[in-house]
Amino acid sequence: MQEKPQGADPLIIGLSSRVLFDLGESHQVFTSKGLEAYQQHQVAKENEILPKGPAFNLVQKLINLNADGEGRVEILLISRNSADTGLRIFNSIEHYQLPITRAAFCSGRDPFVYIKPFGCRLFLSADEMDVRTALNAGFAAARIINAGKAVSRSGDKELRIAFDGDAVLFSDEAERIFQQRGLDAFHHNESAKSHHALPGGPFKGFLAALNQVQQSYPPETCPIRTALVTARSAPAHKRVILTLRSWNIRLDESVFLGGLDKRKFLEAFHTDIFFDDQRSHCASAADGVTTGHVPYGVKNEGE
């Protein structure tokens, strides 16, 4: 076992209760009958264990990275619940034997304020406004989507995370040119700037932190595998490769699809979670894999 890189802190990931557990029934009570009815519902059922949510298997795989005693990853809960209604959530955490000990229950207030003091590198939520607030403040964040058909890969111990490029790992600079001026202008710009690194996007810091966790393992036994799955094609791929090289960040796999649908490629990668900025790509991918929509960049403006 290689030593953990000197000074490396654990990768801290914050998530809401609605992505860890299936709170569909409880949320329906809240939306149809209001806060008081929701509180009564949760207290009345606090000893009933919640079903697993869309990010549950992902969380288990992240926690398994600590199985050798190294504290590589920490999962914490950041919730709009109150501590009183959150007791059912902690009872469920205890039932599933998840080592989650830190939490912030905000009683309906914006949970974003606790992301920075906890040191979160990634925030996962079912609430788009909470995700947008986190992104606008410079944190990696995504709204978890699961269409109900995503394949569970809990039996596979390797953690596989896939990212879109523009407006996720990179800024939306190139995507903005494509949307405003078309494909030819996009390719011309990328060819002209092929030796200029792309500015970082909202997930650059998270990928760098994840890369650091990977470096704590010998390459041949690392249980984390990452992939770039992008609509880019040649010659626009060159700038991506040189950008990652300039950041000193490696991706295990890179798939340049030239506009092909991503879903089958994500399934072939056995993706545990995929992050993309475009709703249409997320909707397609979510039929096969758990997906995080990143509402950032030109494709998400004015919504």
Backbone as numpy.savetxt, mean C-alpha at the origin, in Angstrom:
# Nx Ny Nz CAx CAy CAz Cx Cy Cz
22.95 -15.27 8.20 22.12 -14.08 8.20 22.99 -12.83 8.20
22.72 -11.92 7.27 23.43 -10.67 7.26 22.95 -9.80 8.41
23.82 -8.92 8.86 23.41 -8.00 9.89 22.47 -6.96 9.30
21.53 -6.53 10.15 20.65 -5.44 9.73 21.50 -4.22 9.46
21.20 -3.47 8.37 21.99 -2.28 8.09 22.07 -1.37 9.31
23.27 -0.87 9.59 23.49 -0.09 10.79 22.54 1.11 10.84
21.87 1.26 11.98 20.96 2.38 12.15 19.60 2.16 11.53
19.32 0.96 10.99 18.05 0.70 10.34 16.94 0.63 11.38
15.88 1.37 11.13 14.70 1.33 11.99 13.70 0.36 11.39
12.76 -0.12 12.21 11.74 -0.99 11.64 10.87 -0.24 10.63
10.38 -0.97 9.67 9.44 -0.43 8.69 8.08 -0.38 9.36
7.57 0.82 9.61 6.31 0.98 10.35 5.18 1.26 9.38
4.15 0.44 9.47 3.00 0.55 8.57 1.75 0.74 9.42
1.02 1.80 9.14 -0.23 2.08 9.82 -1.41 1.71 8.94
-2.43 1.18 9.56 -3.62 0.81 8.79 -4.88 1.02 9.61
-5.97 1.19 8.90 -7.26 1.36 9.56 -7.88 0.00 9.83
-8.82 -0.01 10.77 -9.46 -1.28 11.14 -10.24 -1.89 9.99
-10.74 -1.07 9.06 -11.56 -1.58 7.96 -10.75 -2.27 6.87
-9.43 -2.14 6.88 -8.63 -2.91 5.93 -8.08 -4.17 6.59
-7.95 -4.15 7.91 -7.48 -5.34 8.61 -8.61 -6.35 8.79
-9.80 -5.85 9.10 -10.96 -6.71 9.33 -12.12 -6.32 8.43
-13.01 -7.28 8.22 -14.23 -7.03 7.45 -15.26 -6.39 8.37
-15.39 -5.07 8.25 -16.33 -4.31 9.06 -17.52 -3.84 8.23
-17.82 -4.60 7.18 -18.90 -4.22 6.29 -20.23 -4.08 6.99
-20.57 -5.05 7.83 -21.85 -5.01 8.55 -21.88 -3.80 9.49
-20.83 -3.59 10.22 -20.77 -2.47 11.17 -20.82 -1.13 10.44
-20.11 -1.04 9.32 -20.10 0.21 8.56 -21.48 0.51 7.98
-22.20 -0.53 7.61 -23.56 -0.35 7.11 -24.46 0.22 8.20
-24.28 -0.25 9.42 -25.04 0.30 10.55 -24.72 1.79 10.71
-23.44 2.13 10.60 -23.03 3.53 10.74 -23.64 4.41 9.66
-23.58 3.97 8.40 -24.06 4.80 7.30 -25.58 4.89 7.26
-26.26 3.87 7.73 -27.73 3.87 7.65 -28.40 4.38 8.92
-27.76 4.21 10.09 -28.42 4.54 11.35 -27.66 5.56 12.19
-26.41 5.86 11.83 -25.69 6.90 12.53 -24.70 6.40 13.56
-23.98 7.36 14.14 -22.87 7.04 15.04 -23.32 6.32 16.31
-24.39 6.80 16.93 -24.82 6.19 18.19 -25.20 4.73 18.00
-25.93 4.44 16.91 -26.31 3.06 16.62 -25.09 2.20 16.35
-24.11 2.77 15.65 -22.86 2.05 15.38 -22.14 1.71 16.68
-22.05 2.68 17.59 -21.38 2.45 18.86 -22.06 1.34 19.65
-23.39 1.38 19.68 -24.15 0.36 20.39 -23.93 -1.01 19.75
-23.88 -1.03 18.43 -23.67 -2.27 17.69 -22.32 -2.88 18.03
-21.27 -2.07 18.03 -19.93 -2.58 18.30 -19.78 -3.06 19.74
-20.36 -2.33 20.68 -20.27 -2.74 22.08 -21.04 -4.05 22.30
-22.22 -4.16 21.68 -23.04 -5.36 21.84 -22.34 -6.59 21.26
-21.51 -6.38 20.23 -20.87 -7.50 19.55 -19.36 -7.57 19.83
-18.91 -6.92 20.90 -17.47 -6.81 21.10 -16.79 -8.15 21.34
-17.54 -9.16 21.71 -16.94 -10.49 21.90 -17.10 -11.39 20.67
-17.70 -10.85 19.60 -17.80 -11.58 18.34 -16.59 -11.23 17.49
-15.86 -12.24 17.06 -14.62 -12.01 16.31 -14.94 -11.55 14.89
-14.25 -10.52 14.47 -14.46 -9.97 13.13 -13.82 -10.87 12.07
-14.46 -11.00 10.91 -13.81 -11.74 9.81 -12.58 -10.98 9.31
-11.72 -11.70 8.63 -10.51 -11.10 8.06 -10.88 -10.12 6.95
-10.14 -9.02 6.91 -10.36 -8.00 5.90 -9.42 -8.13 4.72
-9.48 -7.20 3.75 -8.73 -7.32 2.50 -7.21 -7.29 2.67
-6.72 -6.66 3.73 -5.27 -6.58 3.93 -4.77 -7.54 4.99
-5.62 -8.45 5.46 -5.23 -9.32 6.57 -4.05 -10.22 6.19
-4.12 -10.87 5.04 -3.03 -11.77 4.64 -1.73 -11.00 4.39
-1.84 -9.78 3.87 -0.67 -8.93 3.69 -0.02 -8.64 5.04
-0.84 -8.31 6.03 -0.33 -8.01 7.36 0.37 -9.23 7.96
-0.23 -10.40 7.78 0.41 -11.61 8.30 1.78 -11.84 7.68
1.89 -11.62 6.38 3.19 -11.80 5.72 4.22 -10.77 6.20
3.76 -9.55 6.42 4.66 -8.53 6.94 5.14 -8.91 8.34
4.23 -9.38 9.17 4.59 -9.78 10.53 5.56 -10.96 10.51
5.38 -11.85 9.55 6.26 -13.04 9.45 7.71 -12.66 9.17
7.95 -11.44 8.71 9.32 -11.00 8.48 10.09 -10.87 9.80
9.36 -10.87 10.90 9.99 -10.81 12.23 10.16 -12.18 12.87
9.86 -13.24 12.12 9.83 -14.58 12.70 11.18 -15.02 13.26
12.29 -14.47 12.74 13.61 -14.87 13.23 14.06 -14.02 14.41
13.15 -13.21 14.94 13.48 -12.40 16.10 13.96 -11.00 15.77
14.16 -10.71 14.49 14.57 -9.38 14.06 13.33 -8.50 13.92
13.35 -7.33 14.52 12.20 -6.43 14.45 12.20 -5.59 13.20
11.99 -6.21 12.07 12.09 -5.51 10.78 10.85 -4.66 10.49
9.68 -5.12 10.93 8.41 -4.48 10.57 7.56 -4.32 11.81
6.86 -3.21 11.88 5.87 -3.01 12.93 4.56 -2.56 12.30
3.47 -3.21 12.71 2.13 -2.86 12.25 1.41 -2.16 13.39
0.77 -1.04 13.09 -0.03 -0.37 14.11 -1.37 0.05 13.53
-2.31 0.26 14.42 -3.69 0.57 14.03 -3.94 2.06 14.24
-4.48 2.72 13.21 -4.87 4.12 13.30 -6.33 4.20 12.85
-7.24 4.43 13.79 -8.66 4.21 13.53 -9.51 5.41 13.94
-10.62 5.59 13.23 -11.61 6.59 13.60 -12.53 6.09 14.72
-12.40 4.83 15.12 -13.18 4.33 16.25 -12.75 5.01 17.54
-13.60 4.90 18.55 -13.20 5.29 19.90 -12.56 4.08 20.57
-11.89 4.31 21.68 -11.31 3.18 22.41 -12.40 2.21 22.84
-13.59 2.72 23.15 -14.69 1.88 23.60 -15.15 0.94 22.49
-15.42 1.51 21.31 -15.85 0.67 20.19 -14.69 -0.12 19.61
-13.46 0.35 19.86 -12.29 -0.36 19.35 -11.95 -1.62 20.12
-12.65 -1.84 21.25 -12.36 -3.05 22.02 -12.64 -4.31 21.20
-13.67 -4.28 20.36 -13.97 -5.44 19.51 -12.81 -5.70 18.54
-12.19 -4.63 18.07 -11.07 -4.77 17.14 -9.88 -5.41 17.85
-9.59 -4.95 19.06 -8.47 -5.54 19.79 -8.77 -6.97 20.23
-10.02 -7.28 20.52 -10.38 -8.66 20.82 -10.12 -9.56 19.61
-10.40 -9.03 18.42 -10.15 -9.79 17.19 -8.66 -9.92 16.92
-7.89 -8.86 17.18 -6.43 -8.92 17.04 -5.87 -10.00 17.94
-6.36 -10.05 19.18 -5.90 -11.05 20.13 -6.28 -12.45 19.68
-7.50 -12.59 19.13 -7.97 -13.90 18.66 -7.06 -14.45 17.56
-6.67 -13.59 16.63 -5.84 -14.02 15.51 -4.35 -14.02 15.86
-4.03 -13.67 17.11 -2.65 -13.68 17.62 -1.73 -12.79 16.78
-2.24 -11.61 16.47 -1.44 -10.64 15.74 -0.68 -9.76 16.74
0.63 -9.61 16.58 1.41 -8.81 17.53 1.28 -7.31 17.24
0.06 -6.80 17.35 -0.22 -5.38 17.16 -0.53 -4.80 18.53
0.34 -3.97 19.04 0.19 -3.44 20.40 -0.02 -1.94 20.44
0.32 -1.24 19.35 0.17 0.21 19.34 -1.03 0.60 18.48
-1.78 1.59 18.95 -2.97 2.02 18.22 -3.32 3.45 18.61
-4.04 4.12 17.71 -4.62 5.42 17.99 -6.09 5.36 17.61
-6.97 5.55 18.58 -8.41 5.58 18.34 -8.86 7.04 18.45
-9.40 7.58 17.37 -9.59 9.02 17.25 -11.03 9.49 17.45
-11.94 8.56 17.74 -13.34 8.92 18.02 -13.94 9.83 16.93
-13.73 9.42 15.68 -14.32 10.15 14.56 -13.47 11.25 13.99
-12.42 11.67 14.70 -11.55 12.73 14.19 -10.56 12.18 13.16
-9.91 13.09 12.45 -8.96 12.73 11.40 -7.78 11.95 12.00
-7.60 10.68 11.60 -6.50 9.89 12.16 -5.14 10.24 11.59
-5.11 11.07 10.54 -3.87 11.40 9.85 -2.83 12.00 10.80
-3.30 12.75 11.82 -2.36 13.50 12.67 -1.36 12.58 13.38
-1.67 11.29 13.49 -0.78 10.38 14.21 0.20 9.63 13.31
0.09 9.82 11.99 0.97 9.11 11.07 2.43 9.52 11.29
2.68 10.83 11.38 4.05 11.32 11.53 4.66 10.94 12.88
3.98 11.19 14.02 4.62 10.84 15.30 4.87 9.35 15.47
4.05 8.50 14.83 4.31 7.06 14.89 5.47 6.66 13.97
5.83 7.52 13.02 6.91 7.19 12.09 6.48 6.27 10.97
5.21 6.34 10.57 4.70 5.44 9.52 5.34 5.75 8.17
5.73 4.70 7.46 6.22 4.84 6.09 5.13 4.54 5.07
4.02 3.97 5.55 2.90 3.64 4.67 1.63 3.64 5.50
0.56 4.21 4.93 -0.75 4.22 5.59 -1.77 3.62 4.64
-2.48 2.60 5.10 -3.51 1.91 4.31 -4.86 2.12 4.97
-5.84 2.53 4.19 -7.15 2.84 4.73 -8.23 2.52 3.71
-9.47 2.43 4.19 -10.62 2.28 3.29 -11.26 3.63 3.00
-10.78 4.68 3.65 -11.37 6.01 3.52 -10.51 6.87 2.59
-11.08 7.27 1.46 -10.29 7.99 0.47 -9.84 9.36 0.96
-10.68 10.05 1.73 -10.29 11.37 2.20 -9.11 11.28 3.17
-9.09 10.25 4.02 -7.95 10.07 4.91 -6.68 9.81 4.11
-6.81 9.02 3.04 -5.66 8.71 2.19 -5.17 9.97 1.47
-6.09 10.76 0.93 -5.70 11.98 0.24 -4.99 12.96 1.18
-5.50 13.05 2.40 -4.87 13.94 3.38 -3.44 13.52 3.65
-3.23 12.22 3.80 -1.88 11.71 4.05 -0.97 11.96 2.85
-1.46 11.71 1.64 -0.66 11.94 0.44 -0.29 13.41 0.29
-1.25 14.30 0.55 -0.99 15.73 0.41 0.06 16.22 1.39
0.22 15.48 2.48 1.22 15.85 3.48 2.56 15.15 3.23
2.65 14.38 2.15 3.93 13.77 1.77 4.14 12.36 2.25
3.07 11.67 2.68 3.20 10.29 3.14 2.69 9.32 2.08
3.30 8.15 1.99 2.78 7.10 1.12 1.48 6.58 1.71
0.43 6.55 0.92 -0.87 6.11 1.41 -1.69 5.57 0.25
-2.59 4.65 0.55 -3.44 4.07 -0.48 -4.77 3.62 0.12
-5.80 3.70 -0.71 -7.11 3.19 -0.33 -7.21 1.75 -0.81
-7.42 0.84 0.12 -7.43 -0.57 -0.21 -8.73 -0.94 -0.91
-8.58 -1.62 -2.05 -9.71 -2.10 -2.84 -9.60 -3.61 -2.96
-10.69 -4.27 -2.74 -10.74 -5.71 -2.96 -12.13 -6.04 -3.47
-12.22 -6.45 -4.70 -13.53 -6.70 -5.32 -14.18 -7.99 -4.86
-13.55 -8.68 -3.93 -14.13 -9.91 -3.41 -13.67 -11.15 -4.13
-12.87 -10.98 -5.17 -12.42 -12.13 -5.96 -10.90 -12.34 -5.86
-10.25 -11.47 -5.13 -8.79 -11.57 -5.04 -8.39 -12.91 -4.45
-7.37 -13.52 -5.03 -6.92 -14.83 -4.60 -6.10 -14.70 -3.33
-6.44 -15.48 -2.32 -5.65 -15.49 -1.09 -4.35 -16.26 -1.33
-3.23 -15.64 -0.97 -1.93 -16.27 -1.13 -1.27 -16.48 0.22
-2.11 -16.71 1.24 -1.59 -16.82 2.60 -0.69 -18.03 2.78
-0.85 -19.07 1.94 -0.01 -20.26 2.06 1.39 -20.08 1.51
1.59 -19.02 0.74 2.89 -18.71 0.14 3.59 -17.71 1.05
4.76 -18.06 1.58 5.41 -17.22 2.58 6.13 -16.02 1.98
6.41 -16.03 0.67 7.11 -14.91 0.06 6.15 -13.73 -0.10
6.59 -12.56 0.32 5.80 -11.34 0.21 6.11 -10.67 -1.12
5.07 -10.45 -1.93 5.25 -9.86 -3.26 4.44 -8.58 -3.37
5.15 -7.48 -3.62 4.52 -6.17 -3.72 4.85 -5.57 -5.07
3.82 -5.09 -5.77 3.99 -4.52 -7.11 3.56 -3.06 -7.11
4.25 -2.28 -7.91 4.00 -0.84 -7.99 3.82 -0.40 -9.43
2.91 0.53 -9.67 2.90 1.28 -10.91 4.03 2.30 -10.82
4.38 2.90 -11.95 5.49 3.84 -11.96 5.05 5.29 -11.77
4.59 5.92 -12.85 4.24 7.34 -12.81 3.11 7.62 -11.83
3.31 8.62 -10.99 2.37 9.06 -9.96 2.28 8.10 -8.77
3.16 7.09 -8.75 3.26 6.21 -7.58 4.72 6.20 -7.11
5.60 5.50 -7.82 7.03 5.55 -7.48 7.67 6.86 -7.95
7.20 7.34 -9.09 7.74 8.57 -9.67 6.68 9.67 -9.60
7.10 10.90 -9.85 6.13 11.99 -9.89 5.20 11.80 -11.10
4.22 12.65 -11.22 3.29 12.56 -12.36 3.74 13.45 -13.51
5.01 13.89 -13.49 5.52 14.78 -14.53 5.28 14.22 -15.94
5.69 12.98 -16.17 5.55 12.38 -17.50 4.09 12.08 -17.82
3.35 11.59 -16.84 1.93 11.30 -17.05 1.16 12.57 -17.41
1.54 13.67 -16.81 0.86 14.94 -17.10 1.08 15.35 -18.56
2.29 15.14 -19.06 2.56 15.44 -20.47 1.72 14.55 -21.38
1.63 13.25 -21.02 0.84 12.32 -21.82 -0.63 12.74 -21.84
-1.18 13.10 -20.69 -2.60 13.47 -20.61 -2.90 14.77 -21.34
-1.96 15.71 -21.30 -2.22 17.04 -21.86 -1.81 17.16 -23.32
-0.78 16.37 -23.74 -0.24 16.58 -25.09 -0.17 15.32 -25.94
-0.48 14.16 -25.36 -0.56 12.95 -26.15 0.67 12.06 -26.08
0.57 10.88 -26.72 1.60 9.85 -26.63 2.91 10.28 -27.30
2.81 10.92 -28.48 4.04 11.31 -29.18 4.85 12.31 -28.34
4.16 13.26 -27.72 4.85 14.24 -26.88 5.48 13.56 -25.66
4.77 12.58 -25.12 5.30 11.82 -23.98 6.59 11.12 -24.35
6.60 10.40 -25.47 7.80 9.67 -25.89 8.94 10.63 -26.22
8.61 11.75 -26.86 9.65 12.73 -27.18 10.28 13.26 -25.91
9.46 13.59 -24.91 9.97 14.12 -23.65 10.84 13.09 -22.93
10.38 11.84 -22.90 11.14 10.81 -22.18 12.46 10.49 -22.88
12.47 10.54 -24.21 13.72 10.32 -24.94 14.69 11.47 -24.71
14.18 12.71 -24.74 15.03 13.88 -24.54 15.61 13.93 -23.13
14.84 13.40 -22.16 15.27 13.46 -20.76 15.69 12.09 -20.22
16.06 11.19 -21.11 16.33 9.81 -20.69 17.43 9.71 -19.65
18.37 10.68 -19.65 19.46 10.65 -18.68 19.20 11.55 -17.47
17.99 12.08 -17.38 17.60 12.90 -16.23 16.67 12.08 -15.35
17.05 11.88 -14.11 16.21 11.07 -13.20 14.84 11.71 -13.02
13.82 10.86 -13.00 12.48 11.33 -12.70 12.40 11.77 -11.24
11.62 12.82 -10.96 11.40 13.17 -9.55 10.66 12.04 -8.83
10.89 11.94 -7.54 10.23 10.89 -6.77 8.75 11.13 -6.59
8.00 10.04 -6.55 6.57 10.10 -6.28 6.28 9.75 -4.83
5.01 9.60 -4.48 4.64 9.40 -3.06 5.15 8.11 -2.46
5.48 7.11 -3.28 5.90 5.82 -2.73 7.41 5.60 -2.82
8.16 6.62 -3.23 9.61 6.45 -3.30 10.19 6.11 -1.93
9.79 6.84 -0.89 10.32 6.60 0.45 9.96 5.23 0.99
8.73 4.79 0.71 8.33 3.46 1.17 9.14 2.38 0.47
9.34 2.51 -0.84 10.14 1.52 -1.57 11.57 1.50 -1.04
12.13 2.68 -0.73 13.49 2.73 -0.20 13.56 2.02 1.15
12.55 2.22 2.00 12.53 1.55 3.31 12.34 0.05 3.15
11.51 -0.35 2.20 11.31 -1.78 1.93 12.59 -2.40 1.39
13.29 -1.67 0.55 14.57 -2.12 0.01 15.58 -2.35 1.13
15.54 -1.49 2.14 16.44 -1.64 3.27 16.15 -2.92 4.05
14.86 -3.24 4.19 14.49 -4.51 4.83 15.01 -5.68 4.01
14.87 -5.60 2.69 15.38 -6.67 1.83 16.88 -6.88 2.04
17.61 -5.80 2.25 19.06 -5.90 2.39 19.49 -6.56 3.69
18.57 -6.76 4.61 18.91 -7.46 5.85 18.93 -8.97 5.66
18.57 -9.43 4.47 18.60 -10.86 4.14 19.67 -11.14 3.09
20.22 -12.34 3.07 21.03 -12.74 1.91 20.14 -12.73 0.67
20.62 -12.23 -0.45 19.78 -12.11 -1.65 19.08 -13.41 -2.05
19.76 -14.55 -1.86 19.19 -15.81 -2.33 18.06 -16.33 -1.43
17.91 -15.76 -0.23 16.86 -16.24 0.68 15.90 -15.14 1.09
15.96 -13.98 0.45 15.09 -12.87 0.82 13.62 -13.23 0.57
12.75 -13.09 1.59 11.33 -13.46 1.43 10.47 -12.32 0.89
11.09 -11.26 0.41 10.36 -10.13 -0.17 10.75 -9.99 -1.63
9.75 -9.85 -2.49 10.02 -9.65 -3.92 9.18 -8.47 -4.40
9.82 -7.56 -5.12 9.14 -6.36 -5.59 9.12 -6.33 -7.12
8.13 -5.61 -7.65 8.01 -5.52 -9.11 7.46 -4.16 -9.50
7.96 -3.64 -10.60 7.36 -2.50 -11.27 6.50 -3.05 -12.40
5.21 -2.71 -12.39 4.30 -3.14 -13.45 3.70 -1.88 -14.04
4.21 -1.49 -15.20 3.89 -0.18 -15.75 3.41 -0.27 -17.20
2.58 0.69 -17.58 2.10 0.77 -18.96 3.17 1.29 -19.91
4.30 1.76 -19.38 5.37 2.26 -20.24 5.92 1.14 -21.14
6.54 1.56 -22.23 7.21 0.62 -23.14 8.47 1.31 -23.65
9.25 0.60 -24.47 10.42 1.22 -25.08 9.95 2.35 -26.01
10.63 3.47 -26.09 11.91 3.80 -25.44 11.76 4.45 -24.06
10.50 4.59 -23.57 10.28 5.31 -22.31 10.75 4.51 -21.09
11.11 3.24 -21.31 11.58 2.43 -20.18 12.96 2.86 -19.69
13.76 3.45 -20.58 15.14 3.76 -20.26 15.24 4.72 -19.08
14.39 5.75 -19.08 14.45 6.74 -18.01 14.09 6.12 -16.66
13.16 5.18 -16.67 12.78 4.49 -15.44 13.97 3.72 -14.86
14.64 2.96 -15.71 15.78 2.15 -15.26 16.88 3.02 -14.70
17.20 4.10 -15.41 18.27 4.98 -14.95 17.88 5.75 -13.69
16.59 6.05 -13.55 16.12 6.73 -12.34 16.31 5.84 -11.12
15.87 4.60 -11.18 16.02 3.68 -10.06 17.49 3.46 -9.73
18.31 3.41 -10.76 19.76 3.24 -10.54 20.32 4.45 -9.80
19.87 5.64 -10.16 20.37 6.86 -9.51 19.91 6.93 -8.06
18.77 6.34 -7.75 18.26 6.30 -6.38 18.94 5.20 -5.55
19.69 4.33 -6.21 20.29 3.17 -5.54 19.21 2.28 -4.94
18.13 2.13 -5.68 17.01 1.28 -5.28 16.84 0.19 -6.33
16.70 -1.04 -5.89 16.51 -2.13 -6.85 15.08 -2.65 -6.78
14.59 -3.06 -7.92 13.34 -3.81 -8.02 13.69 -5.19 -8.56
13.06 -6.22 -8.02 13.40 -7.57 -8.45 12.92 -7.85 -9.87
11.79 -7.29 -10.23 11.24 -7.50 -11.57 10.67 -6.20 -12.10
10.76 -6.00 -13.40 10.15 -4.84 -14.06 9.44 -5.32 -15.31
8.16 -4.95 -15.42 7.34 -5.40 -16.55 6.82 -4.16 -17.26
7.25 -3.98 -18.52 6.84 -2.83 -19.32 5.78 -3.31 -20.31
4.54 -2.90 -20.10 3.41 -3.53 -20.79 2.95 -2.79 -22.04
3.41 -1.57 -22.25 2.99 -0.86 -23.46 1.49 -0.74 -23.60
0.80 -0.55 -22.47 -0.64 -0.34 -22.49 -1.49 -1.58 -22.29
-0.89 -2.78 -22.20 -1.68 -4.00 -21.95 -2.30 -3.97 -20.56
-3.40 -4.69 -20.40 -4.05 -4.78 -19.09 -3.11 -5.46 -18.09
-3.08 -4.95 -16.87 -2.10 -5.40 -15.89 -2.52 -6.64 -15.12
-3.79 -6.94 -15.09 -4.29 -7.95 -14.16 -3.59 -9.30 -14.31
-3.50 -9.83 -15.53 -2.91 -11.17 -15.70 -1.44 -11.19 -15.31
-0.76 -10.10 -15.52 0.66 -10.03 -15.15 0.81 -9.97 -13.64
-0.10 -9.27 -12.98 -0.08 -9.21 -11.51 -0.39 -10.58 -10.91
-1.31 -11.29 -11.52 -1.62 -12.64 -11.05 -0.43 -13.57 -11.27
0.25 -13.41 -12.40 1.42 -14.25 -12.68 2.55 -13.98 -11.69
2.65 -12.75 -11.21 3.65 -12.39 -10.21 3.26 -12.87 -8.81
2.01 -13.35 -8.68 1.46 -13.76 -7.37 1.49 -12.59 -6.39
0.96 -11.48 -6.85 1.02 -10.23 -6.11 0.17 -10.28 -4.84
0.76 -9.83 -3.74 0.01 -9.69 -2.49 -0.70 -8.35 -2.41
-0.06 -7.31 -2.94 -0.71 -6.00 -3.04 -0.07 -5.23 -4.19
-0.91 -4.48 -4.90 -0.47 -3.68 -6.04 -0.93 -2.25 -5.83
-0.04 -1.29 -6.09 -0.36 0.13 -5.92 -0.38 0.82 -7.29
-1.48 1.54 -7.57 -1.63 2.23 -8.85 -2.43 3.51 -8.63
-2.17 4.52 -9.45 -2.88 5.79 -9.29 -4.17 5.87 -10.09
-4.37 5.00 -11.07 -5.53 5.13 -11.95 -6.65 4.18 -11.52
-7.85 4.75 -11.37 -8.99 3.97 -10.89 -9.31 2.79 -11.80
-9.21 3.01 -13.11 -9.56 1.94 -14.06 -8.58 0.77 -13.91
-7.30 1.05 -13.73 -6.31 -0.01 -13.53 -6.58 -0.73 -12.22
-6.94 0.02 -11.19 -7.23 -0.58 -9.89 -8.45 -1.48 -9.95
-9.49 -1.03 -10.63 -10.72 -1.82 -10.73 -10.47 -3.14 -11.43
-9.64 -3.12 -12.47 -9.30 -4.34 -13.18 -8.45 -5.26 -12.32
-7.43 -4.69 -11.69 -6.50 -5.49 -10.89 -7.18 -6.11 -9.68
-8.14 -5.40 -9.08 -8.76 -5.83 -7.83 -9.57 -7.10 -7.98
-9.91 -7.48 -9.20 -10.59 -8.77 -9.41 -9.66 -9.95 -9.15
-8.36 -9.70 -9.20 -7.42 -10.80 -9.02 -6.48 -10.66 -7.86
-6.17 -9.39 -7.46 -5.22 -9.17 -6.38 -5.71 -8.01 -5.51
-5.32 -8.01 -4.26 -5.61 -6.88 -3.39 -4.87 -5.66 -3.93
-5.59 -4.54 -4.04 -5.07 -3.37 -4.74 -5.21 -2.13 -3.88
-4.20 -1.26 -3.95 -4.26 0.02 -3.26 -4.31 1.15 -4.27
-5.42 1.90 -4.26 -5.53 3.07 -5.14 -4.81 4.24 -4.50
-3.93 4.86 -5.26 -3.15 6.02 -4.79 -3.74 7.25 -5.48
-4.64 7.97 -4.83 -5.31 9.11 -5.48 -4.43 10.34 -5.55
-3.41 10.24 -6.39 -2.38 11.27 -6.49 -2.14 11.57 -7.96
-1.80 12.82 -8.27 -1.39 13.17 -9.63 -2.53 13.59 -10.53
-2.16 13.82 -11.77 -3.06 14.45 -12.73 -4.34 13.64 -12.96
-4.28 12.33 -12.90 -5.46 11.50 -13.14 -6.47 11.57 -12.00
-6.07 12.14 -10.88 -6.96 12.21 -9.72 -7.32 13.64 -9.33
-6.95 14.59 -10.16 -7.30 15.97 -9.88 -8.75 16.26 -10.24
-9.39 17.11 -9.46 -10.77 17.51 -9.73 -11.79 16.47 -9.33
-11.38 15.43 -8.61 -12.35 14.40 -8.20 -12.83 14.67 -6.77
